[in-house]
Amino acid sequence: MHRGIQSTLYASIISAISLLSPLFNVRIIIALYCMMLIVYSALKDVKLKFYSVDESSSIFNTLVLSTILSSLVLVGLKKEVVFAAIFLVLAYEFRKKALWNIAIFTIFGFSFFYYFYTISTSNFDIANVFFLSLIGALAASLVESVDTDVDKRFTVILASATTYTIFLIYSFNISIPNLALAFVLSLILSMAATKAGAADESGLMSATLIGTLVIVSTNIKFFIVLLTFYTFGSAITKYKYKIKVERGVAEPAGGARGYSNVFGNSLAALFFAMNFGAYNNEVFLLAFVASVATALGDTMASEVGKTAENVYLITNFERVDAGVSGGISLVGEMAAIAGCLIVVAVALALKLIGLEDVMVILVSSFLAIHIDSLLGATLENRGYLTNSGVNFLATLSSGAMCYLFFL
């Protein structure tokens, strides 16, 4: 049998077993996956590995994960999110390009949730089902878009299960038209960034995911603040690009940002936005603006600082080459302040914050930019953190400092 047909057949069986979840006790489902795993292991000479896998190994990994996830239902993991994620293994067989993947994963996810809730209960919100399906699809499509040799079939299931679980907990009161508007707006702007060379396909997926979540959890004003970072951050990458290329410190692919950069700079902002939407606490609003100001200020400082002649390491103020992690310069400091001011000005114009909040945000974001430099000079240079990890911790710290100012 042709290998592609084989994988589709096995994926169909795995998905079909998940459809039994609302009808039978979960122990029966676990037993079915265990039996299939044993039979498959006997038929195929495979072992568990996650890198550079062939189709046979990938199906084996999927069976192992399906068995583990099913077992976790016994200790409290929601049955619907587990089996909806497993059901997507069949959708994976029909993957193509980015937009198609979002559509096919959404359709399969929605179909499963609708089927599950229709059989198990008559009390469910169709808008929340669509929201779960779309957000899970974006996570799955993001995994598929990343250029890596990790087993993607395995990670698609894991990513969608994690996403479904999180957003079943973080339930939003949202209508389908508002969700559709949030998604379409985020997608169009992300596609425009991709066309302009400011993001690659994984950057498109991650920006669409974050943009959609920010809008549905808060409002369009928060998204505009975040969009300010994406717009100015992408533009500043082009600043004296030839000089940065000559020095070997330019962003690769013409400055196109991928998922790692998007998440590193935006996950903290998303966290603060979602918590503001859930609790309506002002400190989360200020933390959101401060984290975005940190992201833009740090990006501008880095991109402008790469062209500086006199750069000093923040830990000992010794001269270093431009572009070295933890390096600071006068023009870089000025660019950092400018980035923070831009975000604060936009937030003021949108009336998200008042004049009384400006100093707290500026101080928090400017200090956080230097926390970024300290982490870069120490943990990043020693290989303990990636640049995206440093960015995440720095943006998160700006929100933490906003909280301290309110104590």
C-alpha positions as CSV (number, residue, x, y, z in Angstrom):
1,M,0.0,0.0,0.0
2,H,1.3,3.5,-0.8
3,R,2.8,5.2,2.2
4,G,0.5,8.3,1.9
5,I,-2.6,6.1,1.7
6,Q,-1.3,4.1,4.7
7,S,-0.9,7.2,6.9
8,T,-4.3,8.5,5.9
9,L,-5.8,5.1,6.8
10,Y,-4.2,5.0,10.2
11,A,-5.1,8.7,10.8
12,S,-8.7,7.8,10.0
13,I,-8.7,5.0,12.5
14,I,-7.2,7.2,15.2
15,S,-9.8,9.9,14.5
16,A,-12.6,7.4,14.4
17,I,-11.7,6.1,17.9
18,S,-11.9,9.7,19.2
19,L,-15.5,9.9,17.9
20,L,-16.4,7.2,20.4
21,S,-15.5,9.4,23.3
22,P,-18.9,10.8,24.1
23,L,-20.5,7.4,23.8
24,F,-18.2,5.2,25.9
25,N,-16.2,5.3,29.1
26,V,-12.8,6.7,28.6
27,R,-11.2,3.5,29.8
28,I,-12.6,1.8,26.7
29,I,-11.0,4.5,24.5
30,I,-7.7,4.1,26.2
31,A,-7.8,0.3,25.7
32,L,-8.5,0.8,22.0
33,Y,-5.6,3.1,21.5
34,C,-3.4,0.7,23.5
35,M,-4.5,-2.2,21.3
36,M,-3.8,-0.2,18.1
37,L,-0.4,0.8,19.5
38,I,0.5,-2.8,20.1
39,V,-0.7,-4.0,16.7
40,Y,1.1,-1.1,14.9
41,S,4.3,-1.8,16.8
42,A,4.1,-5.4,15.7
43,L,3.5,-4.5,12.1
44,K,6.1,-1.8,11.8
45,D,9.7,-1.7,12.9
46,V,9.5,1.7,14.6
47,K,10.6,3.3,17.9
48,L,9.8,6.6,19.6
49,K,11.7,9.5,18.2
50,F,10.7,13.1,17.6
51,Y,13.3,14.5,15.0
52,S,13.6,13.6,11.3
53,V,10.8,11.1,11.5
54,D,9.3,9.2,8.6
55,E,5.5,8.6,8.3
56,S,5.6,5.3,10.2
57,S,7.4,6.8,13.2
58,S,5.1,9.8,13.1
59,I,2.0,7.6,13.3
60,F,3.6,5.6,16.1
61,N,4.3,8.9,18.0
62,T,0.7,10.0,17.5
63,L,-0.6,6.7,18.9
64,V,1.6,7.1,22.0
65,L,0.5,10.7,22.5
66,S,-3.2,9.7,21.9
67,T,-2.9,7.0,24.6
68,I,-1.2,9.4,27.1
69,L,-3.7,12.2,26.5
70,S,-6.6,9.8,26.8
71,S,-5.2,8.6,30.1
72,L,-5.0,12.2,31.4
73,V,-8.8,12.4,31.2
74,L,-8.8,10.1,34.2
75,V,-7.0,12.7,36.2
76,G,-9.1,15.7,35.2
77,L,-8.2,16.8,31.7
78,K,-11.3,17.7,29.8
79,K,-12.5,14.9,27.6
80,E,-13.6,17.1,24.7
81,V,-10.3,19.0,24.4
82,V,-8.3,15.8,24.3
83,F,-10.3,14.0,21.7
84,A,-10.9,17.1,19.6
85,A,-7.1,17.5,19.4
86,I,-6.7,13.8,18.5
87,F,-9.4,14.1,15.9
88,L,-7.3,16.7,14.1
89,V,-4.8,14.0,13.1
90,L,-7.1,13.3,10.1
91,A,-7.2,17.0,9.2
92,Y,-3.4,16.9,9.2
93,E,-3.6,14.6,6.2
94,F,-5.2,17.3,4.1
95,R,-2.8,20.1,5.0
96,K,-1.6,22.5,2.3
97,K,-0.9,26.3,2.5
98,A,-1.4,28.6,5.5
99,L,-5.0,29.8,4.9
100,W,-6.2,26.3,3.8
101,N,-4.7,24.9,7.0
102,I,-6.5,27.4,9.2
103,A,-9.8,26.5,7.4
104,I,-9.4,22.7,7.5
105,F,-8.3,22.6,11.2
106,T,-11.1,24.9,12.2
107,I,-13.7,22.8,10.3
108,F,-12.5,19.6,11.8
109,G,-12.3,21.1,15.3
110,F,-15.7,22.7,15.1
111,S,-17.3,19.5,13.7
112,F,-15.9,17.5,16.6
113,F,-16.9,19.9,19.4
114,Y,-20.4,20.3,17.9
115,Y,-20.8,16.5,17.6
116,F,-19.4,16.0,21.2
117,Y,-21.6,18.6,22.9
118,T,-24.7,17.6,20.9
119,I,-24.4,14.1,22.1
120,S,-23.2,14.7,25.7
121,T,-25.2,17.8,26.5
122,S,-27.8,20.2,25.0
123,N,-26.3,23.2,26.8
124,F,-23.4,24.8,24.9
125,D,-22.6,28.1,23.4
126,I,-22.0,27.9,19.6
127,A,-19.9,31.1,19.6
128,N,-17.5,29.6,22.2
129,V,-17.3,26.4,20.2
130,F,-16.3,28.4,17.1
131,F,-13.8,30.4,19.2
132,L,-12.2,27.2,20.5
133,S,-12.1,25.7,17.0
134,L,-10.5,28.8,15.5
135,I,-7.9,29.4,18.2
136,G,-6.9,25.7,18.1
137,A,-6.7,25.8,14.4
138,L,-4.4,28.8,14.5
139,A,-2.1,27.0,17.0
140,A,-2.1,23.9,14.8
141,S,-1.4,25.9,11.6
142,L,1.4,27.8,13.4
143,V,3.1,24.5,14.3
144,E,2.7,23.3,10.7
145,S,4.2,26.5,9.3
146,V,7.4,26.4,11.4
147,D,10.5,25.2,9.5
148,T,11.7,22.4,11.7
149,D,12.5,18.6,11.6
150,V,10.4,17.9,14.7
151,D,7.5,15.5,14.2
152,K,4.8,18.0,13.2
153,R,1.9,15.5,13.3
154,F,2.7,14.9,17.0
155,T,3.2,18.7,17.8
156,V,-0.1,19.7,16.0
157,I,-2.0,17.4,18.4
158,L,-0.1,18.6,21.4
159,A,-0.4,22.3,20.5
160,S,-4.1,22.1,19.8
161,A,-4.8,20.1,23.0
162,T,-2.9,22.7,25.0
163,T,-4.7,25.6,23.3
164,Y,-8.2,24.1,23.7
165,T,-7.5,23.5,27.4
166,I,-6.3,27.0,28.1
167,F,-9.2,28.7,26.3
168,L,-11.8,26.4,27.8
169,I,-10.6,27.9,31.1
170,Y,-10.3,31.4,29.7
171,S,-13.8,31.6,28.4
172,F,-14.8,34.8,26.7
173,N,-18.3,36.3,26.3
174,I,-18.0,36.8,22.5
175,S,-20.3,36.7,19.5
176,I,-19.4,35.0,16.3
177,P,-19.5,38.3,14.3
178,N,-17.0,39.9,16.7
179,L,-14.8,36.9,16.6
180,A,-14.9,36.8,12.8
181,L,-14.1,40.6,12.7
182,A,-11.1,40.1,15.1
183,F,-9.8,37.2,13.1
184,V,-10.2,38.8,9.7
185,L,-8.6,42.1,10.8
186,S,-5.6,40.3,12.4
187,L,-5.2,38.0,9.4
188,I,-5.3,40.8,6.8
189,L,-2.8,43.0,8.7
190,S,-0.5,39.9,9.2
191,M,-0.8,39.0,5.5
192,A,0.1,42.6,4.6
193,A,3.2,42.3,6.9
194,T,4.2,39.1,5.2
195,K,3.8,40.6,1.7
196,A,5.9,43.5,2.8
197,G,8.6,41.1,4.0
198,A,8.2,42.0,7.6
199,A,7.1,38.5,8.7
200,D,7.4,35.0,7.4
201,E,4.6,32.4,7.4
202,S,5.1,31.4,11.0
203,G,5.2,35.1,11.9
204,L,1.9,35.5,10.1
205,M,0.3,32.7,12.0
206,S,1.5,33.8,15.4
207,A,0.6,37.5,14.9
208,T,-2.9,36.5,13.7
209,L,-3.3,34.3,16.8
210,I,-2.1,37.0,19.2
211,G,-4.0,39.8,17.5
212,T,-7.3,37.8,17.5
213,L,-6.9,37.0,21.2
214,V,-6.1,40.6,22.2
215,I,-9.2,41.9,20.4
216,V,-11.6,39.3,21.7
217,S,-10.3,39.6,25.3
218,T,-10.3,43.4,25.4
219,N,-11.1,45.7,22.5
220,I,-9.7,47.2,19.3
221,K,-7.8,49.9,21.2
222,F,-5.5,47.3,22.7
223,F,-4.8,45.9,19.3
224,I,-3.9,49.3,17.9
225,V,-1.3,49.7,20.7
226,L,0.1,46.2,19.8
227,L,0.0,47.1,16.1
228,T,2.1,50.1,16.9
229,F,4.9,47.8,18.0
230,Y,4.6,45.6,14.9
231,T,4.5,48.6,12.5
232,F,7.4,50.7,14.0
233,G,9.4,47.6,15.0
234,S,9.3,46.3,11.4
235,A,10.1,49.8,9.9
236,I,13.1,50.3,12.2
237,T,14.6,47.0,11.1
238,K,15.2,48.6,7.7
239,Y,17.2,51.5,9.3
240,K,20.7,51.6,7.7
241,Y,20.2,48.0,6.8
242,K,23.2,48.0,4.4
243,I,25.5,49.0,7.3
244,K,24.1,46.3,9.5
245,V,24.6,43.7,6.7
246,E,28.2,44.8,6.2
247,R,28.8,44.4,10.0
248,G,27.1,41.0,10.0
249,V,24.4,42.0,12.5
250,A,21.4,42.5,10.3
251,E,18.2,40.5,10.9
252,P,18.1,37.5,8.5
253,A,15.7,37.2,5.6
254,G,15.6,41.0,5.1
255,G,14.2,41.5,8.6
256,A,11.2,39.2,8.2
257,R,10.2,38.2,11.8
258,G,9.1,34.6,12.6
259,Y,7.0,33.1,15.4
260,S,9.8,33.2,17.9
261,N,10.2,37.0,17.6
262,V,6.5,37.6,17.7
263,F,5.9,35.5,20.8
264,G,9.0,36.8,22.6
265,N,7.8,40.3,22.2
266,S,4.0,39.8,22.5
267,L,3.2,36.9,24.9
268,A,3.6,39.1,28.0
269,A,1.3,41.8,26.4
270,L,-1.2,39.1,25.6
271,F,-1.1,37.8,29.2
272,F,-1.8,41.3,30.6
273,A,-4.5,42.0,28.0
274,M,-6.4,38.7,28.8
275,N,-6.2,39.3,32.5
276,F,-7.4,42.9,32.1
277,G,-10.3,41.5,30.1
278,A,-11.0,38.9,32.8
279,Y,-10.6,41.1,35.9
280,N,-10.8,44.7,34.7
281,N,-7.9,45.6,37.0
282,E,-6.1,48.8,35.9
283,V,-2.7,47.4,36.8
284,F,-3.1,44.9,33.9
285,L,-3.9,47.8,31.5
286,L,-0.8,49.7,32.5
287,A,1.3,46.5,32.4
288,F,0.0,45.8,28.9
289,V,1.0,49.3,27.6
290,A,4.4,49.1,29.5
291,S,5.2,45.6,28.0
292,V,4.5,46.9,24.4
293,A,6.5,50.0,25.1
294,T,9.4,47.8,26.3
295,A,9.1,45.7,23.1
296,L,9.3,48.7,20.8
297,G,11.9,50.5,22.8
298,D,14.1,47.5,22.9
299,T,13.7,46.8,19.2
300,M,14.5,50.4,18.3
301,A,17.4,50.5,20.6
302,S,18.8,47.3,19.2
303,E,18.3,48.2,15.5
304,V,19.7,51.7,15.9
305,G,22.4,50.6,18.2
306,K,23.7,48.1,15.6
307,T,24.8,51.2,13.6
308,A,26.6,52.9,16.4
309,E,30.4,53.4,16.5
310,N,30.8,53.4,20.3
311,V,29.1,50.4,22.0
312,Y,29.7,49.3,25.6
313,L,28.7,46.1,27.4
314,I,26.2,47.0,30.2
315,T,27.8,44.8,32.8
316,N,31.3,46.3,32.8
317,F,31.1,49.2,30.2
318,E,33.9,47.7,28.1
319,R,33.9,48.5,24.4
320,V,32.3,45.8,22.3
321,D,31.3,45.4,18.7
322,A,27.9,46.7,17.6
323,G,25.2,44.0,17.7
324,V,26.7,42.1,20.7
325,S,23.9,41.1,23.1
326,G,24.0,43.4,26.1
327,G,25.7,46.2,24.3
328,I,24.4,49.8,24.8
329,S,25.1,53.1,23.1
330,L,24.0,56.7,23.3
331,V,22.0,56.5,20.1
332,G,20.5,53.2,21.2
333,E,19.4,54.8,24.5
334,M,17.8,57.7,22.6
335,A,16.0,55.2,20.3
336,A,14.8,53.3,23.4
337,I,13.3,56.4,24.9
338,A,11.7,57.3,21.5
339,G,10.1,53.8,21.3
340,C,8.6,54.0,24.7
341,L,7.3,57.5,24.0
342,I,5.6,56.4,20.8
343,V,3.7,53.6,22.5
344,V,2.7,55.9,25.4
345,A,1.6,58.6,23.0
346,V,-0.7,56.1,21.1
347,A,-2.2,54.8,24.3
348,L,-2.9,58.4,25.4
349,A,-4.4,59.3,22.1
350,L,-6.7,56.3,22.4
351,K,-7.6,57.3,26.0
352,L,-6.5,53.9,27.3
353,I,-4.3,55.7,29.9
354,G,-4.3,59.1,31.5
355,L,-1.4,61.6,32.0
356,E,-1.1,60.4,35.6
357,D,-0.1,57.0,34.3
358,V,2.6,58.1,31.9
359,M,5.5,58.3,34.3
360,V,4.8,54.8,35.7
361,I,4.8,53.3,32.2
362,L,7.9,55.2,31.0
363,V,10.0,54.3,34.0
364,S,8.8,50.6,34.0
365,S,9.5,50.1,30.3
366,F,12.8,52.0,30.2
367,L,14.1,49.9,33.2
368,A,12.8,46.7,31.6
369,I,14.8,47.5,28.4
370,H,18.0,47.5,30.5
371,I,16.9,44.3,32.2
372,D,16.8,42.9,28.6
373,S,20.4,44.2,28.1
374,L,21.6,42.6,31.4
375,L,20.0,39.3,30.5
376,G,21.5,39.5,27.0
377,A,25.0,40.2,28.4
378,T,24.8,37.3,30.8
379,L,22.4,34.5,30.2
380,E,22.0,34.9,26.5
381,N,25.7,35.2,25.8
382,R,26.3,32.1,27.8
383,G,23.7,30.2,25.9
384,Y,21.2,29.8,28.7
385,L,18.5,32.0,27.0
386,T,17.6,32.8,23.4
387,N,17.0,36.3,22.3
388,S,13.2,35.6,22.3
389,G,13.5,34.3,25.8
390,V,15.2,37.5,26.9
391,N,12.6,39.6,25.2
392,F,9.8,37.7,26.9
393,L,11.3,38.1,30.4
394,A,12.0,41.8,29.8
395,T,8.5,42.6,28.6
396,L,7.1,40.6,31.5
397,S,9.3,42.4,34.0
398,S,7.9,45.8,32.8
399,G,4.4,44.7,33.8
400,A,5.8,43.4,37.2
401,M,7.3,46.8,37.8
402,C,4.0,48.5,37.1
403,Y,2.5,46.2,39.8
404,L,5.2,47.2,42.3
405,F,4.5,50.9,41.7
406,F,0.9,50.2,42.7
407,L,1.8,48.5,46.0
